[in-house]
């Protein structure tokens, strides 16, 4: 067996748990968290997690709300959906439906570090910023 074939097999074997984990989160964990947020808007989960909806996606995500801004840290590749123009979103936060426009912050590390210190206060200080997710800032609409 060639080195290329062995490398391909190793990569394939390593990818299986990752793929199974993603499937598990999308089909089991995320729906359970969203159900908890909807049915217990004053519960422990709803204090730190909200439901965001945009385009055809609906996801639970940790958040921080300050005045007319909502901050989320996106760990997956879907942060790319918030590049460029501000994207319209709706959110369920503690039983209240809010709307706004979100954009990812890619060019202000000091701002990201400052917000993450409140959004993810237990993240290790030594963790590189690029491993701590991307910051999406949502500006709430006047009506919500």
Buried (B, 14 or more C-beta within 10 A) or exposed (E): EEEEEEEEEEEEEEEEEEEEEEEEEEEEEBEEBBEBBEEEBEEEBBEEBBBBBBEEEBBBBBBBBEEEEBBBBBEEEBBEBBEEEEBBBBBBBBEEEBBBBBBBBEEEEEEBEEBBEEBBEEBEEEEEEEEBBBBBBBEBBEEE
